[in-house]
């Protein structure tokens, strides 16, 4: 019996969920493509940067993960350059691969505004692991250099975080919390740190519920994060940031979380896209152009009650599950299922031992919210780890 060849582009939250679900059917032959050999758990990036986690704790090896299934999943570390949709072929730098069904889960990347002078040269995004690792190292070295200046004219570390969305507030809070404990616990003379959060909107977490935004704002100020609302970065140099209105801030380094955009592959694909360049998908998560091609995660935009569903890890996993069901339904000639995907909750980590949350309509904050967030992250990581360990045993024992 001919197997169903399913190709998945992207080893992110949505892509891995599709693999897990489709692999249950032994008649599915699954190939996962990613240019990186690891899955990067971006929801933990704030802990990585502030030295709470290391590289191994925020990644999963895709070779061992895919080897952990029953022989019907293959991982290929190849960057997809384009897709020939008419002939159903995925094109990489190595060769062309035929498919029966295709899932595009290519994600998104940091959007560096082209009109901001020096932004791409001197600011760092954190969507990619190598950028997050570089920033982590730079942060640690800056702390070390200031400690080394202790007893002399110690100058403050100045960190600019541009963008007060979910990533921006979590990173600013975690760095502020970590550095406070770092200086206090080690009794260093030099204890100067300036973290400035630049926000183009009137309040942090624009688009989120007012109660979450207010709790987050209060917590950031308790951590001595300086918030500059209704300001934009207009120019960046090696050691300064110029804001709208003319204010110039000194800076040692800058993280930019001001927005995302589809990655290069998505831009190349001959599919219908919206005015922001994201793949247009229908209510079944199929592309508008080809019924056998699905788009999930950050590379597409979905709506619930005419409102955009936030592109979170939770959303991507829900999309992955529905995508797998609909591919199986196509194979079995069953009716497709319309999506009703919506956010199941928001958990925002704001420093060590503190978070704010909205889960199933209830708001809460503090240590309890923090524990819930960490449990969810650990359960997710453990699920992937178990599969990866199984694959590791197969690779080295067979």
Secondary structure, 3 states (H helix, E strand, C coil): CCCEEEEEECCCHHHHHHHHHHCCCCCEEEEEECCCCEEECHHHHHHHHCCCCCHHHHEEEHHHHHHCCCCCEEEECCCEEEEECCCCEEEECCCEEECCEEEECCCEEECCCCCCECHHHHEECCCCHHHHHHHHHHHHHHHHHHHHCCCCCCCCEEEEEECCCHHHHHHHHHHHHHHHHHHHHHCCCCCCEEEEEEECCCCCCCCCCHHHHHHHHHHHHHCCCEEEECCCEEEECCCEEEECCCCEEECCEEEECCCEEECHHHHHCCCCECCCCCECECCCCEECCCCCEEECHHHECCEECCEECCCCHHHHHHHHHHHHHHHHHHHCCCCCCCCCCCCCEEEEECCCCCEEEEECCEEEEEHHHHHHHHHHHHHHHHHHHHHHHHHHHHHHHC
